[in-house]
Amino acid sequence: MNNALSITFPFSIVSFFDLKRVLKLRYLLVLSVASALLMAGFYIFQVNAIISEGYSINDYQSKLTQLSQDNKRLEVSSLKSNSLNITEQKIQELGFEKIDKINYIQLIDNQVVTK
């Protein structure tokens, strides 16, 4: 009698390297790599969009600051042009005179002048 010791594996080596199983693993690997690349591309797209929006916000804030400064400058200019001194100078240029005494015409009741 031959007393040889044999070891049995829980699975057979031939079935592990079965062609269908290998193809399924390849498809799974290809699908995993493709989805990882797709997610990486989407991430890069999102980061790019966020950065460009940040630059747009900075541009709009600088434009808003510039417009606020221009608005203040125009308000000051408007107030200067409407000041009382400018008005008095315009009155003198037009030749108006200052009146000290005002004479009113008094009408007696029920008297009307007609022609």
C-alpha positions in Angstrom: 0.0 0.0 0.0 1.1 3.4 -0.9 0.6 5.9 1.9 1.0 9.2 0.1 -0.2 12.4 1.6 -2.3 14.6 -0.7 -3.5 18.1 -0.1 -6.7 19.2 -1.6 -7.3 22.9 -2.3 -10.7 24.4 -1.6 -11.0 25.3 -5.3 -9.5 23.9 -8.3 -6.7 25.8 -10.1 -8.3 25.0 -13.4 -11.6 26.6 -12.5 -9.9 29.7 -11.0 -8.3 30.5 -14.4 -11.5 29.9 -16.2 -11.8 32.1 -19.3 -15.2 33.6 -18.4 -14.0 34.5 -14.9 -10.9 36.2 -16.3 -13.0 38.2 -18.8 -15.4 39.3 -16.1 -12.4 40.5 -14.0 -11.0 42.4 -17.0 -14.3 44.0 -17.7 -14.6 45.0 -14.0 -11.0 46.4 -14.1 -11.7 48.4 -17.3 -15.0 49.6 -15.9 -13.3 50.7 -12.6 -10.5 52.5 -14.4 -12.9 54.2 -16.7 -15.2 55.4 -13.9 -12.2 56.6 -11.9 -11.0 58.6 -14.9 -14.5 60.0 -15.5 -14.8 61.1 -11.9 -11.3 62.7 -12.0 -12.3 64.6 -15.1 -15.6 65.7 -13.5 -13.6 66.8 -10.4 -11.2 68.9 -12.5 -14.2 70.4 -14.4 -15.8 71.4 -11.0 -12.6 72.9 -9.6 -12.1 74.9 -12.9 -15.6 76.2 -12.7 -15.2 77.2 -9.0 -11.9 79.0 -9.7 -13.4 80.9 -12.7 -16.4 82.0 -10.6 -14.0 83.2 -7.9 -12.2 85.4 -10.5 -15.5 86.7 -11.8 -16.6 87.6 -8.3 -13.3 89.5 -7.7 -13.7 91.4 -11.0 -17.3 92.4 -10.1 -16.2 93.5 -6.6 -13.5 95.7 -8.1 -15.9 97.1 -10.6 -18.4 97.8 -7.8 -15.7 99.6 -5.8 -14.8 101.7 -8.8 -18.4 102.6 -9.5 -19.0 103.5 -5.9 -16.0 105.8 -6.0 -17.3 107.4 -9.2 -20.7 107.8 -7.7 -19.3 109.6 -4.6 -17.2 111.9 -6.9 -20.3 112.7 -9.0 -22.3 113.5 -5.9 -19.6 115.9 -4.7 -19.5 117.5 -8.1 -23.3 117.9 -8.1 -23.3 119.4 -4.7 -20.6 121.9 -5.7 -22.5 122.9 -8.8 -25.7 123.5 -6.9 -24.2 125.4 -4.0 -25.5 128.8 -3.0 -22.3 130.6 -4.1 -22.6 129.4 -7.6 -26.2 130.4 -7.7 -25.3 133.9 -6.5 -22.6 134.2 -9.2 -25.1 133.2 -11.9 -27.6 135.8 -10.6 -24.9 138.6 -10.8 -23.9 137.4 -14.3 -27.5 137.6 -15.5 -27.8 141.2 -14.2 -30.4 140.7 -11.5 -30.4 143.3 -8.6 -31.1 142.8 -5.0 -34.3 144.5 -3.8 -34.4 146.1 -0.4 -37.9 147.5 -0.3 -41.0 146.0 -1.8 -44.0 148.1 -2.8 -47.3 146.4 -3.0 -50.3 147.7 -5.0 -53.3 148.0 -2.8 -56.8 147.5 -4.3 -59.9 148.9 -2.7 -62.9 146.6 -2.6 -65.0 146.3 -5.8 -62.9 148.6 -7.9 -61.6 147.2 -11.2 -60.0 149.2 -13.9 -61.2 148.5 -17.4 -60.5 150.1 -20.7 
